[in-house]
Amino acid sequence: MLDEPGNERVCAVIDRASIHAVNVAEVVAKLIRAGATPEKARGLVEELQLHVGEELGFRQAADCGALIAATRKLGLSLGDCVCLTCAAASGKVAMTAERRWKELEGRKLAGAPVRVELIR
């Protein structure tokens, strides 16, 4: 959306990607900080027609909280941890430009390993 390096890797899988509602909030905020109006930011995200996960059950929320506490030195946000936890729980790969996420590769969350793909 911001024509960042690595966007071609995301474009290659966007039609089968999903995002959690918490991460939608982060994307909208980033677009607004980059100069978009709130309406424009929302519209840009809606145009992607992503599956948006809206549930975060107790187990996932607890795993997310534990991940935040355990990775304090990495400085992961709540949104980062939601993404990683939900991806692991659903057996999906979390795509990111955040190199520090790779340090979590293989870590068990929600009983499943974290898988991370760096886009650049």
C-alpha positions as CSV (number, residue, x, y, z in Angstrom):
1,M,0.0,0.0,0.0
2,L,2.9,2.4,0.7
3,D,4.9,0.8,-2.1
4,E,7.4,-0.5,0.3
5,P,10.3,-2.8,-0.7
6,G,9.1,-6.4,-0.7
7,N,5.5,-5.5,-1.7
8,E,5.8,-7.8,-4.8
9,R,6.1,-10.8,-2.5
10,V,2.9,-9.8,-0.6
11,C,1.1,-9.1,-3.9
12,A,1.8,-12.7,-5.0
13,V,-0.2,-14.1,-2.0
14,I,-2.7,-11.3,-1.2
15,D,-5.6,-13.2,-2.8
16,R,-5.3,-15.9,-0.1
17,A,-4.0,-13.9,2.8
18,S,-5.9,-13.1,6.0
19,I,-5.4,-10.5,8.7
20,H,-6.7,-10.0,12.2
21,A,-8.9,-7.0,13.0
22,V,-6.3,-5.8,15.5
23,N,-3.8,-5.7,12.6
24,V,-6.3,-3.8,10.4
25,A,-6.3,-1.1,13.1
26,E,-2.5,-1.0,12.8
27,V,-2.6,-0.7,9.0
28,V,-5.2,2.0,9.0
29,A,-3.2,4.0,11.6
30,K,0.0,3.6,9.5
31,L,-1.8,4.9,6.4
32,I,-3.2,7.9,8.3
33,R,0.2,8.7,9.6
34,A,1.5,8.6,6.0
35,G,-1.1,11.2,5.0
36,A,-4.3,9.3,4.1
37,T,-7.6,10.4,5.6
38,P,-9.4,7.9,7.8
39,E,-11.9,7.2,5.1
40,K,-9.2,6.7,2.4
41,A,-7.2,4.4,4.7
42,R,-10.3,2.3,5.5
43,G,-11.2,2.2,1.8
44,L,-7.6,1.1,0.8
45,V,-7.8,-1.8,3.3
46,E,-11.3,-2.8,2.2
47,E,-10.2,-2.9,-1.5
48,L,-7.8,-5.8,-0.6
49,Q,-10.8,-8.0,0.2
50,L,-8.9,-9.9,2.9
51,H,-10.4,-12.4,5.2
52,V,-10.5,-10.5,8.5
53,G,-10.3,-12.6,11.7
54,E,-12.3,-11.0,14.4
55,E,-12.1,-13.6,17.1
56,L,-9.3,-14.0,19.7
57,G,-10.3,-16.6,22.1
58,F,-9.0,-17.0,25.7
59,R,-6.3,-19.4,24.7
60,Q,-5.0,-17.3,21.9
61,A,-5.2,-14.1,24.0
62,A,-3.3,-15.8,26.8
63,D,-0.6,-17.1,24.4
64,C,-0.4,-13.6,23.0
65,G,0.1,-12.1,26.4
66,A,2.8,-14.7,27.2
67,L,4.5,-13.9,23.9
68,I,4.5,-10.1,24.7
69,A,6.1,-10.8,28.1
70,A,8.7,-13.3,26.8
71,T,9.8,-11.1,23.9
72,R,10.0,-7.8,25.6
73,K,13.6,-7.4,24.4
74,L,12.4,-7.7,20.8
75,G,9.9,-4.9,21.4
76,L,7.0,-6.6,19.7
77,S,3.7,-4.8,19.7
78,L,0.3,-6.2,20.7
79,G,-0.5,-6.3,17.0
80,D,2.7,-8.2,16.2
81,C,1.9,-10.8,18.8
82,V,-1.7,-11.2,17.7
83,C,-0.5,-11.8,14.1
84,L,2.1,-14.4,15.2
85,T,-0.3,-16.1,17.6
86,C,-3.2,-16.3,15.1
87,A,-0.9,-17.4,12.2
88,A,0.5,-20.2,14.4
89,A,-2.9,-21.3,15.6
90,S,-4.2,-21.5,12.0
91,G,-1.1,-23.2,10.7
92,K,-0.2,-20.2,8.4
93,V,2.9,-18.3,7.8
94,A,3.3,-14.8,9.1
95,M,4.7,-12.5,6.4
96,T,6.5,-9.4,7.6
97,A,9.4,-7.0,7.0
98,E,10.3,-7.2,10.7
99,R,13.5,-9.1,10.8
100,R,13.2,-9.6,14.6
101,W,10.2,-11.9,14.1
102,K,12.5,-14.5,12.5
103,E,14.0,-15.0,16.0
104,L,10.6,-16.7,16.9
105,E,10.7,-19.2,14.1
106,G,9.7,-22.6,15.4
107,R,8.6,-21.3,18.8
108,K,5.3,-23.1,19.9
109,L,2.3,-20.9,20.2
110,A,-1.2,-22.3,20.6
111,G,0.5,-25.7,20.4
112,A,1.8,-25.0,16.9
113,P,5.1,-23.7,15.6
114,V,5.6,-20.1,14.5
115,R,6.5,-19.8,10.8
116,V,7.7,-16.5,9.5
117,E,8.5,-15.3,6.0
118,L,10.5,-12.1,5.5
119,I,9.4,-10.1,2.5
120,R,12.8,-8.3,2.3
